[in-house]
């Protein structure tokens, strides 16, 4: 998940005293806001897969192992985001847990 790169960059700026946080440059402010769009956009795109499973009641070609792995991995990212108090990562992880959960449950029911 790309949100981790945002977190790493923020920690470098603060801990290594390379830059002040929050930034004053417009581009950096824009990028810090844009990450929220990415955090929300990724899970929304995957809702198409959940829609196909739940409304067509078929999970043909959908890997339960793959989506189950994504589902479990989202909990690790959520724990990481909470530990480091990274709002974009927390938001992203919660959305992925919801979307991946829909896909996993639907795949289990309709395979």
N, C-alpha and C positions, 0 to 999 in steps of 0.2 A: 504494500500500500504506500503510495507516494506521500501520504501525510507524515510518515516517519522522517522523511527528508526535511520537511518543514521544521519538525521538532529538533533535529540534529543541528540545523542551521541556527535556530534560535539559541540553543545552548552554547554553541561556539561563540556567538556574538556576545552573550552575557558573560560566560565564564572566562573566555580568553581576552575579554575587554577589547575586542576588535572594533566593535561598533556599539553605539548606544541603542538601547531598546526601550520603548518602541522607536522605530526609525523615523526620521524626519523627511527623507527623500520620497517624492511622490510615487516613483516606480515601486519602491519597497512597500509602501503603504498599500498600493494597489495589489501587489502580489500577496500580501498578508490577507487581504479581503478576498482575492480570487480563490484562495485555497478552500474557502467555505463553499464556493460554487462547485469546485471539484469534489469536495467531500460529500456533497448532496447529489451531484450529478451522476456519479458512478453507480450508486445503488439504484437510482431512479431508472437508469438504462437497463439494469437487470430485472426490473419489474416486468418487462416484456416476457421474459422466460417464465416468471411466476404466473402471469396472465395466461399464457399458453397452457400451462399445466392445469391450473384451476378451472378455467372456463371450457377448455376442450376435454378435460378429464383424461388426459394422456400424458405420460412422461417418456414416451418413446425417444430413445437416443439421449436421454439425460442421465448422467452418471451420478448415482447416489453417493459413491465414494468421493468423487471430486467435490460436489457441493457440500457434502458432510464435512470434508476437510476445510473448505472455506468457512463454513459455519463455526466450527471449533476454533479455527484460527482467528476469527473475529473477536472471540472472547479474550484471546491473548493480547490482541491489539487494544481492546478496551481496557484491560488491566494496565497495559503500558501507558496508555493515554491518561488514565486516572492517576497513576503513580507520578507522572511528570506534569500533571495539570495542563494538558494540551487540549484545549477546547475543540479545535478542528478534528483532531484524531478521535476524541471521545464521540463527537457527533457522527463522524464517518463510521466508526465501529458499531454504534447503536443501530444506525440505518442498515449496515451490512448484516448484523445479527437478525434484524427483522426480515429483510429480503431473502437472505440465505435460509432462514428458518422456514419461510413460506415455500421455497423451492424444495428443501429437504422433505418436509412433511408431505407436500404434494407428490413428490417423486415416490415416496414410500407408499402412499395411498393408491396412486394411479399407475404403477409400473406393470 
